[in-house]
Amino acid sequence: MLLTASPAHAQDVARTRPVDDTGAVERYLADVAWLADDARGGRGLGTPGLAAAADWLERQFALIGLEPAAGDGSYRQGFHAVVDVERGPATRLSVGGEAVPDVEFTVPGFSASGAVTAPVVFAGWGVVSEENAIDDYEGIDAEGRIVLVRRYTPEDGAFADESLRRRLSDLRYKAFTARERGAVGLLVADLPPEGEEQEESPLPSMRVDLQGGAGIPIAVIGRSLAQRVLNGAAQVSLATEVIEQTREVDNIVGRIPAGERFPGAVVLGAHYDHLGFGGASSLAPDAHEPHNGADDNASGTAALLEAARVLTARREELGRDVIFVAFTGEENGLLGSSHFTRVPPPGAAPEGLVAMLNMDMVGRLRNDRLSVLGGESAEEWASVIQPYCAALQLGCDLGGDGYGPSDQMSFYAAGVPVLHFFTGAHDDYHKPSDDIELINGPGGVRIAHLVAEVAAELTTLEGLTYVAAEAPAPLGDMRSYGASLGTIPDYTGSPDNRPGMRLAGVRPEGPADRAGLQRGDWIVELGGREIRDIYDLMYVLRESRPGEASTVVVERDGERIERPVTFGESAGTR
């Protein structure tokens, strides 16, 4: 089946729906300005500014004429999101019976909550890498003990490879390695190698980790305290309490129904959250003022509204439903889109979606050039989109799979063809300077019209041919794994800290597929080793080899299922 947009129709688009409409541009810029106003406080997750934006978007959906589509007659698809993490009052550390002041240690967000008292054993850098003949645990009995390891890695020998340093210095990896060897706790300190002098790094801040606890209590301690431990104060008591602060947040979901002409639906989306007053994701870390995110992503949200206006006026032409979603929590790890695909509203299950079109950072059109990412997620994308790009005088650079750090990734991982419309990076990204003055209003309207036209075309096509791609590694360069399981992970982890790794999908004819695994399964054990999160799975695969037979245990609908599996060649999939 050849799916092509009619060039004649595309010319009609340019002639009958001009995108230099002054009213549309003024409306678009007004929408961006409202979202990016200082009064919204940067629309940080769980803040009053983001809640106000949700209220405003709900009103806009209603005014445009979109039907509520989140379920139960509501525009709001609510869920609880972790917005912050803090050290609880039960957290304490003592060395040789002497209490350690709180300022001398910190607890990472992925520490388990719990209390242990045990002798300490030193394991160097805490690294084990069979492929590089490195084993810092050789000759060390860690069973039932608290392990002390150095932060980071060396930089010589095998570690001259920066990608190796990145993945083996990861603290979650060091916690996994210690836990696998029977350790009941982990201490980490910036200790230089023998005979070297290095300035000590500050203790890391406590941050939200979407994957939850790593299974043992963990603390990062200062260098002087670590030296005390090494010099004989070997009995340590460590208690950690990690308290997650959650807020109810909302995706805003509307629909244009098209009756029963064609099954399924097309989704248009844009995230409306941003960074609040900065924080860990800000590229201006010393700035504590509203990060208004005019381009990221007030621009895409305003384009979503404009596309909704265009398609509402043409509802009689539509062959299947069009769903509009303003996602929340994108900046915190694709929380809103992940929840949408995991718990879809009525009529929006991924298996029934024809495509998802995402608008993220579309406010800085320059030289009429537009990046359209995800062009390789379906065989027909070029023939569908390029006639409209030409008609609207946009140079569309089409390519790439559906992965990437925006909301289309959640849909692509669930088996849906996707496109991500993007006008490019700039120096104001994730800074307070990303503000309304730099938004290209006419450009944003043209992109909104392009997306609307593509969506309308998709409502009359039988479908697209989804093209799967290898899932990316979430931690640096992880392509030196020994083996592949052929799974597509749900990178956002568990909403309730449930141990295991949830599958967003499996590669057709891959090891997991042949073993009978499927989307929604939770991998909890592989080769007899506990799997608590995606990191654990990666660490086990790194130590495995293609062709090796093993067993995988998954939980599905409350049932624990064990299946034989034979690992495949590693090529980026898990």
DALIN-V902471 format. One record per residue. N is the residue number from 0. OMEGA is omega in radians with two decimals (NA if undefined). Layout:
# DALIN-V902471
N:OMEGA
N:OMEGA
This chain:
# DALIN-V902471
0:3.11
1:-3.10
2:-3.13
3:3.03
4:-3.13
5:3.09
6:3.12
7:3.12
8:3.12
9:3.08
10:3.07
11:3.11
12:-3.10
13:-3.06
14:-3.00
15:3.14
16:-3.10
17:-3.10
18:3.03
19:3.11
20:-3.09
21:-3.13
22:3.14
23:-3.14
24:3.12
25:3.14
26:3.13
27:-3.13
28:3.10
29:3.11
30:3.10
31:-3.09
32:3.13
33:-3.11
34:-3.05
35:3.10
36:3.09
37:-3.12
38:3.10
39:3.07
40:3.11
41:3.03
42:3.11
43:-3.08
44:3.10
45:-3.09
46:3.07
47:3.13
48:3.10
49:3.10
50:3.10
51:3.11
52:3.09
53:3.10
54:-3.10
55:3.14
56:3.08
57:3.11
58:-3.13
59:3.10
60:-3.14
61:3.14
62:3.14
63:3.13
64:3.06
65:3.07
66:3.04
67:-3.03
68:3.13
69:-3.09
70:3.13
71:3.07
72:-3.06
73:2.98
74:-2.95
75:2.98
76:-3.04
77:3.03
78:3.13
79:3.12
80:3.04
81:-3.09
82:3.13
83:3.10
84:-3.10
85:3.10
86:-3.13
87:-3.08
88:3.13
89:-3.12
90:3.11
91:3.13
92:3.05
93:-3.12
94:-3.10
95:3.13
96:-3.12
97:-3.12
98:3.11
99:3.10
100:-3.08
101:-3.07
102:-3.08
103:3.08
104:3.07
105:-3.13
106:3.11
107:-3.10
108:-3.14
109:3.04
110:2.95
111:2.99
112:-3.12
113:-3.11
114:3.11
115:2.98
116:-3.03
117:2.98
118:-3.09
119:3.03
120:-3.10
121:-3.11
122:3.05
123:3.13
124:-3.14
125:-3.03
126:2.98
127:3.14
128:-3.12
129:-3.09
130:-3.14
131:3.10
132:3.12
133:3.07
134:-3.13
135:3.12
136:-3.13
137:3.13
138:-3.10
139:3.08
140:-3.12
141:-3.06
142:3.10
143:-3.09
144:2.97
145:-3.11
146:3.01
147:3.11
148:3.05
149:2.93
150:3.04
151:3.07
152:2.95
153:3.13
154:-3.14
155:-3.13
156:3.14
157:-3.07
158:2.98
159:3.06
160:-3.06
161:-3.12
162:3.09
163:3.10
164:-3.10
165:-3.02
166:-3.12
167:3.04
168:-3.09
169:-3.06
170:3.09
171:3.10
172:-3.13
173:3.08
174:3.09
175:-3.10
176:3.11
177:3.14
178:3.13
179:-3.12
180:3.00
181:3.14
182:3.13
183:3.12
184:-3.11
185:2.96
186:-3.13
187:-3.13
188:3.10
189:3.13
190:3.13
191:3.05
192:-3.13
193:3.06
194:-3.14
195:3.06
196:-3.14
197:3.06
198:-3.10
199:3.10
200:3.05
201:3.04
202:-3.13
203:3.10
204:3.13
205:-3.08
206:3.07
207:3.02
208:-3.04
209:-3.10
210:3.10
211:-3.02
212:-3.12
213:3.00
214:3.09
215:3.05
216:-3.07
217:3.02
218:3.00
219:-3.00
220:3.12
221:-3.06
222:-3.09
223:3.10
224:3.11
225:3.11
226:3.08
227:3.13
228:-3.12
229:-3.09
230:2.97
231:3.10
232:-2.88
233:3.14
234:-3.07
235:2.98
236:-3.12
237:3.04
238:-3.14
239:3.05
240:-3.14
241:-3.09
242:3.10
243:3.05
244:-3.11
245:3.06
246:2.99
247:3.13
248:-2.98
249:2.72
250:3.07
251:-2.94
252:3.07
253:-3.04
254:2.87
255:-3.13
256:-3.13
257:3.14
258:-3.03
259:-3.07
260:3.10
261:3.12
262:3.06
263:-3.07
264:3.01
265:-3.14
266:2.96
267:-3.07
268:3.04
269:3.11
270:-3.08
271:3.10
272:3.00
273:-2.90
274:-3.10
275:-3.13
276:3.07
277:-3.12
278:-2.97
279:-3.08
280:-3.13
281:3.02
282:2.96
283:-2.93
284:-3.14
285:-3.13
286:3.13
287:3.14
288:-3.08
289:2.96
290:-2.92
291:3.05
292:3.13
293:3.08
294:-3.07
295:0.08
296:3.00
297:-3.13
298:3.14
299:3.12
300:3.08
301:3.09
302:3.07
303:3.12
304:3.14
305:3.09
306:3.10
307:3.11
308:-3.13
309:-3.05
310:3.06
311:3.11
312:-3.10
313:-3.01
314:-3.13
315:3.13
316:-2.98
317:-3.10
318:3.06
319:-3.07
320:3.00
321:-3.11
322:3.14
323:-3.10
324:2.92
325:-3.04
326:3.01
327:3.01
328:3.12
329:-3.09
330:-3.13
331:3.09
332:3.09
333:-3.03
334:-3.06
335:-3.12
336:3.07
337:3.11
338:-3.12
339:-3.13
340:-3.13
341:-3.13
342:-3.00
343:3.01
344:3.13
345:3.09
346:-3.08
347:3.10
348:-3.07
349:-3.10
350:3.11
351:-3.10
352:3.11
353:-3.11
354:3.02
355:3.13
356:-3.03
357:3.08
358:-3.12
359:-3.08
360:3.13
361:-3.02
362:-3.09
363:3.12
364:-3.14
365:3.09
366:3.09
367:3.13
368:-3.09
369:3.02
370:3.07
371:-3.06
372:-3.09
373:-3.09
374:3.11
375:-3.12
376:3.05
377:-3.08
378:-2.96
379:-2.97
380:-3.07
381:-3.12
382:3.12
383:-2.91
384:-2.97
385:3.08
386:3.12
387:3.06
388:-3.14
389:-3.12
390:-3.13
391:3.07
392:3.07
393:3.03
394:-3.04
395:3.07
396:-2.98
397:3.09
398:3.10
399:3.08
400:-3.04
401:3.10
402:-3.14
403:-3.00
404:3.03
405:-2.89
406:3.10
407:-3.09
408:3.14
409:-3.13
410:-3.14
411:3.11
412:3.13
413:3.04
414:-3.09
415:3.00
416:-3.03
417:2.90
418:3.06
419:3.14
420:-2.90
421:-3.13
422:2.97
423:3.13
424:3.12
425:-3.04
426:-3.11
427:-3.11
428:3.11
429:3.06
430:3.09
431:-3.10
432:3.05
433:-3.02
434:-2.93
435:-3.05
436:-3.05
437:-3.10
438:3.07
439:-3.07
440:3.12
441:3.11
442:3.11
443:3.13
444:3.11
445:3.14
446:3.10
447:3.11
448:3.08
449:-3.13
450:3.12
451:-3.14
452:3.11
453:3.12
454:3.12
455:3.10
456:-3.11
457:3.14
458:-3.12
459:3.14
460:3.12
461:3.12
462:3.09
463:3.13
464:-3.12
465:3.10
466:-3.14
467:3.09
468:-3.13
469:3.14
470:-3.11
471:3.07
472:-3.10
473:-3.10
474:3.07
475:-3.12
476:-3.06
477:-3.02
478:3.08
479:3.05
480:3.04
481:-2.97
482:3.11
483:3.02
484:3.12
485:3.13
486:3.02
487:-3.03
488:2.91
489:-2.98
490:-3.10
491:3.07
492:-3.07
493:3.11
494:-3.12
495:3.13
496:3.10
497:3.11
498:-3.14
499:3.09
500:-3.11
501:3.13
502:2.97
503:3.12
504:3.06
505:3.10
506:3.11
507:3.12
508:3.05
509:-3.11
510:-3.13
511:3.12
512:-3.14
513:3.09
514:3.10
515:3.09
516:-3.08
517:3.12
518:3.13
519:3.07
520:3.04
521:3.05
522:-3.11
523:3.14
524:3.09
525:-3.13
526:3.13
527:-3.10
528:-3.09
529:3.06
530:-3.12
531:-3.06
532:-3.10
533:-3.13
534:3.11
535:3.14
536:-3.14
537:-3.10
538:3.12
539:-3.13
540:-3.14
541:-3.11
542:-3.11
543:-3.07
544:3.07
545:-3.14
546:-3.14
547:3.10
548:-3.12
549:3.04
550:3.08
551:3.13
552:3.11
553:2.98
554:-3.11
555:3.11
556:3.09
557:-3.13
558:3.09
559:-3.03
560:3.10
561:-3.11
562:2.99
563:-3.13
564:3.06
565:-3.06
566:3.09
567:3.10
568:3.11
569:3.06
570:3.10
571:3.07
572:-3.12
573:NA
